[in-house]
Amino acid sequence: MYFVDSDKLVVYAFDFNAEDGSISNSRVLINHDSKLGFPDGMAIDRQGRLWIAGFSSGQVHCYDPSQPDKFLGSISIPGASNITSCCFGGENLDEIYVTSASLKADPLPNAG
Protein backbone atom coordinates (compact mmCIF):
# COMPACT_ATOMS: atom_id res chain seq x y z
CA MET A 1 0.00 0.00 0.00
CA TYR A 2 1.28 3.48 -0.85
CA PHE A 3 0.64 6.96 0.51
CA VAL A 4 1.78 10.30 -0.94
CA ASP A 5 2.67 13.19 1.34
CA SER A 6 2.72 16.00 -1.22
CA ASP A 7 4.05 18.66 1.17
CA LYS A 8 7.04 16.53 2.17
CA LEU A 9 7.64 15.26 -1.42
CA VAL A 10 7.60 11.68 -0.11
CA VAL A 11 5.86 8.45 -1.09
CA TYR A 12 5.50 5.96 1.74
CA ALA A 13 5.01 2.20 1.46
CA PHE A 14 3.17 0.05 3.99
CA ASP A 15 2.54 -3.63 4.44
CA PHE A 16 -1.19 -4.32 4.14
CA ASN A 17 -2.99 -7.17 5.87
CA ALA A 18 -5.96 -8.08 3.64
CA GLU A 19 -7.46 -10.26 6.36
CA ASP A 20 -8.07 -7.49 8.88
CA GLY A 21 -7.33 -4.32 6.86
CA SER A 22 -4.43 -3.23 9.05
CA ILE A 23 -1.26 -1.55 7.82
CA SER A 24 2.23 -1.79 9.29
CA ASN A 25 5.91 -1.29 8.51
CA SER A 26 5.74 2.33 7.32
CA ARG A 27 8.78 3.25 5.26
CA VAL A 28 9.86 5.91 2.76
CA LEU A 29 9.66 4.44 -0.73
CA ILE A 30 10.45 7.52 -2.84
CA ASN A 31 11.94 10.90 -2.06
CA HIS A 32 10.36 12.77 -4.95
CA ASP A 33 12.65 15.25 -6.71
CA SER A 34 11.22 18.77 -6.33
CA LYS A 35 12.05 19.41 -10.01
CA LEU A 36 9.28 16.91 -10.84
CA GLY A 37 6.60 18.98 -9.09
CA PHE A 38 4.63 17.90 -6.04
CA PRO A 39 3.69 14.21 -6.00
CA ASP A 40 -0.09 13.90 -6.00
CA GLY A 41 -2.47 11.11 -7.06
CA MET A 42 -1.07 7.81 -8.24
CA ALA A 43 -1.90 4.49 -9.89
CA ILE A 44 -0.26 1.12 -10.46
CA ASP A 45 -0.12 -0.33 -13.98
CA ARG A 46 -0.39 -4.00 -14.99
CA GLN A 47 3.40 -4.39 -14.74
CA GLY A 48 3.36 -3.15 -11.13
CA ARG A 49 4.96 0.21 -11.91
CA LEU A 50 3.89 3.21 -9.83
CA TRP A 51 2.72 6.28 -11.76
CA ILE A 52 2.60 9.55 -9.81
CA ALA A 53 0.94 12.78 -10.94
CA GLY A 54 3.33 15.72 -10.73
CA PHE A 55 1.37 18.77 -9.62
CA SER A 56 2.98 21.87 -11.17
CA SER A 57 5.13 19.80 -13.57
CA GLY A 58 2.64 18.96 -16.32
CA GLN A 59 3.78 15.33 -16.16
CA VAL A 60 3.07 11.89 -14.77
CA HIS A 61 6.17 10.13 -13.41
CA CYS A 62 6.93 6.41 -13.38
CA TYR A 63 8.81 4.35 -10.78
CA ASP A 64 9.40 0.66 -10.17
CA PRO A 65 8.49 0.03 -6.50
CA SER A 66 10.98 -2.86 -6.37
CA GLN A 67 13.74 -0.37 -7.33
CA PRO A 68 12.35 2.94 -5.98
CA ASP A 69 15.58 4.87 -6.49
CA LYS A 70 15.32 4.13 -10.21
CA PHE A 71 13.22 6.81 -11.89
CA LEU A 72 11.82 5.24 -15.07
CA GLY A 73 10.60 8.36 -16.86
CA SER A 74 7.72 10.75 -17.41
CA ILE A 75 4.83 11.42 -19.73
CA SER A 76 4.22 15.09 -20.48
CA ILE A 77 0.63 16.34 -20.57
CA PRO A 78 0.41 19.19 -23.10
CA GLY A 79 -1.66 22.20 -22.07
CA ALA A 80 -1.94 21.35 -18.35
CA SER A 81 0.58 21.95 -15.60
CA ASN A 82 -1.23 20.91 -12.42
CA ILE A 83 -1.70 17.17 -12.86
CA THR A 84 -3.65 15.84 -9.89
CA SER A 85 -4.18 12.11 -10.47
CA CYS A 86 -4.04 9.28 -12.95
CA CYS A 87 -5.62 5.90 -13.62
CA PHE A 88 -5.52 3.18 -16.26
CA GLY A 89 -8.33 2.18 -18.58
CA GLY A 90 -9.08 0.86 -22.00
CA GLU A 91 -9.69 -2.73 -23.00
CA ASN A 92 -6.19 -3.81 -21.96
CA LEU A 93 -5.70 -1.27 -19.14
CA ASP A 94 -2.89 0.24 -21.22
CA GLU A 95 -4.29 3.76 -21.57
CA ILE A 96 -3.47 6.35 -18.92
CA TYR A 97 -6.07 8.95 -17.98
CA VAL A 98 -5.20 12.04 -15.96
CA THR A 99 -7.00 14.79 -14.11
CA SER A 100 -5.71 18.31 -13.65
CA ALA A 101 -6.50 21.42 -11.68
CA SER A 102 -6.90 24.96 -12.87
CA LEU A 103 -5.73 27.86 -10.78
CA LYS A 104 -6.89 31.44 -11.29
CA ALA A 105 -3.52 32.41 -12.74
CA ASP A 106 -3.31 29.28 -14.93
CA PRO A 107 -3.53 30.32 -18.61
CA LEU A 108 -3.10 26.78 -19.97
CA PRO A 109 -5.93 25.66 -22.28
CA ASN A 110 -6.34 22.10 -20.95
CA ALA A 111 -6.07 22.89 -17.24
CA GLY A 112 -8.90 21.93 -14.96
C-alpha positions in Angstrom: 0.0 0.0 0.0 1.3 3.5 -0.9 0.6 7.0 0.5 1.8 10.3 -0.9 2.7 13.2 1.3 2.7 16.0 -1.2 4.1 18.7 1.2 7.0 16.5 2.2 7.6 15.3 -1.4 7.6 11.7 -0.1 5.9 8.5 -1.1 5.5 6.0 1.7 5.0 2.2 1.5 3.2 0.0 4.0 2.5 -3.6 4.4 -1.2 -4.3 4.1 -3.0 -7.2 5.9 -6.0 -8.1 3.6 -7.5 -10.3 6.4 -8.1 -7.5 8.9 -7.3 -4.3 6.9 -4.4 -3.2 9.1 -1.3 -1.6 7.8 2.2 -1.8 9.3 5.9 -1.3 8.5 5.7 2.3 7.3 8.8 3.3 5.3 9.9 5.9 2.8 9.7 4.4 -0.7 10.4 7.5 -2.8 11.9 10.9 -2.1 10.4 12.8 -4.9 12.7 15.3 -6.7 11.2 18.8 -6.3 12.1 19.4 -10.0 9.3 16.9 -10.8 6.6 19.0 -9.1 4.6 17.9 -6.0 3.7 14.2 -6.0 -0.1 13.9 -6.0 -2.5 11.1 -7.1 -1.1 7.8 -8.2 -1.9 4.5 -9.9 -0.3 1.1 -10.5 -0.1 -0.3 -14.0 -0.4 -4.0 -15.0 3.4 -4.4 -14.7 3.4 -3.2 -11.1 5.0 0.2 -11.9 3.9 3.2 -9.8 2.7 6.3 -11.8 2.6 9.6 -9.8 0.9 12.8 -10.9 3.3 15.7 -10.7 1.4 18.8 -9.6 3.0 21.9 -11.2 5.1 19.8 -13.6 2.6 19.0 -16.3 3.8 15.3 -16.2 3.1 11.9 -14.8 6.2 10.1 -13.4 6.9 6.4 -13.4 8.8 4.3 -10.8 9.4 0.7 -10.2 8.5 0.0 -6.5 11.0 -2.9 -6.4 13.7 -0.4 -7.3 12.3 2.9 -6.0 15.6 4.9 -6.5 15.3 4.1 -10.2 13.2 6.8 -11.9 11.8 5.2 -15.1 10.6 8.4 -16.9 7.7 10.8 -17.4 4.8 11.4 -19.7 4.2 15.1 -20.5 0.6 16.3 -20.6 0.4 19.2 -23.1 -1.7 22.2 -22.1 -1.9 21.4 -18.4 0.6 21.9 -15.6 -1.2 20.9 -12.4 -1.7 17.2 -12.9 -3.7 15.8 -9.9 -4.2 12.1 -10.5 -4.0 9.3 -13.0 -5.6 5.9 -13.6 -5.5 3.2 -16.3 -8.3 2.2 -18.6 -9.1 0.9 -22.0 -9.7 -2.7 -23.0 -6.2 -3.8 -22.0 -5.7 -1.3 -19.1 -2.9 0.2 -21.2 -4.3 3.8 -21.6 -3.5 6.4 -18.9 -6.1 9.0 -18.0 -5.2 12.0 -16.0 -7.0 14.8 -14.1 -5.7 18.3 -13.7 -6.5 21.4 -11.7 -6.9 25.0 -12.9 -5.7 27.9 -10.8 -6.9 31.4 -11.3 -3.5 32.4 -12.7 -3.3 29.3 -14.9 -3.5 30.3 -18.6 -3.1 26.8 -20.0 -5.9 25.7 -22.3 -6.3 22.1 -21.0 -6.1 22.9 -17.2 -8.9 21.9 -15.0 
